[in-house]
């Protein structure tokens, strides 16, 4: 998907927003090349009426070639 977004669609940035409580997913995204941009506090209202933080991670087009090469060599 990232290959398509960067190399076909020519996007500058791809952003994802995993649940901050899902530490394993966040670590996996970081390991795959995404970097943490920040956290928006109480950004998502849950079904039970509580609020949850949203964490944003992104990968930029100039970072993509190195990340892609790491994936290909893994």
C-alpha positions, 0 to 999 in steps of 0.5 A: 500500500505504501509503495502505491501511495508514494510511488503511484499517487505521489503523496508527500505524507502517509498518516495513521492513528492507532489506538494509543492503548495498543502499544504493540501496534504502535511499536510495530508501526515504528519498527516499520518506519513510521514516526510519532507526530503527537497525541491528541488528548480526548480526541475520540468519544467511545461508545461508553461515553469516555474519551480516548487519546489519538496518536498520530504516526507518519511516514514522509516521501523522502523517508520512503526509499530507505524504509522500502530498502530495509523491508526488501533486505529483511 
